[in-house]
Amino acid sequence: MDNQQQPQMNLDLSKTTPLETPSGGKIWHTGMVLRKVSKFITGTAEDAIVPITVFYDPKTNEILGDTLPQELREEYTGIEYRKMQD
């Protein structure tokens, strides 16, 4: 069994900035976008479900756009999402 360890990032959290929600909060909720994949693509006997974790503002339900995969953003145009600010 391969016991490779993940490299540890030496990160000073005091040098980071908070990412506020659209409503001005500092706490984001996590949610799931579920996608169905055809059994013909997966090569399995049944269709599969793929969960995609996203972060969203608990007050407005606005998705943090950078957590939604680029190729799905156009499909979710009816759902508010935003990009992370620099």
Secondary structure, DSSP 8 states (H G I E B T S, - for coil): ------------GGGS-----TTS-S--EEEEEEEEE-HHHHTSSS-EEEEEEEEE-TTT--EEGGGS-GGGTTTTTTS-EE----
